[in-house]
């Protein structure tokens, strides 16, 4: 598995990121941590609200009321700044107050569930020296949006996703 070392913001230290050739990891199904094979990730992506240009589609979702103000803000920060660890992302999104914990967490979860952002590594920052590093999906997996647009993928998205992946209780896990 290739390892990439990224420098986040000045003073944030070094952050290691691994780009898996086999798995897509994010809070997707029921907003719980989910590992998805990259072979079927385009099928999941095709079922999301992403349909055109990732840098602009989110504005349509925001206008339609399907993207919260907090999620919009967090996504815009990542679009402008690139990969950021959680404390720095919160600072740049102006969501550092304890009262914004729930809003920030909901924003991150909704962005992950909609295939907009994903955790790409762990940074040794913050009080516990452990924080996720987040990046935009379309930059981390640049082929994913185009693969999802393939008519063969879009036409069979639901058929390609095993029922056990959609309903873990029914699958007995």
Secondary structure, 3 states (H helix, E strand, C coil): CCEEEEECCCCCCEEEEECCCCEEEEECHHHCEEEEEHHHHHHHHHCCCCCCCHHHHHHHHHHHCCCCHHHHHHHHHHHHHCCEEHHHHHHHCCCCCHHHHHHHHHHHHHHHHCCCEEEEEEECCCCCCCEEEEEEHHHHCCCHHHHHHCHHHHCCHHHHCCHHHHCHHHHCC
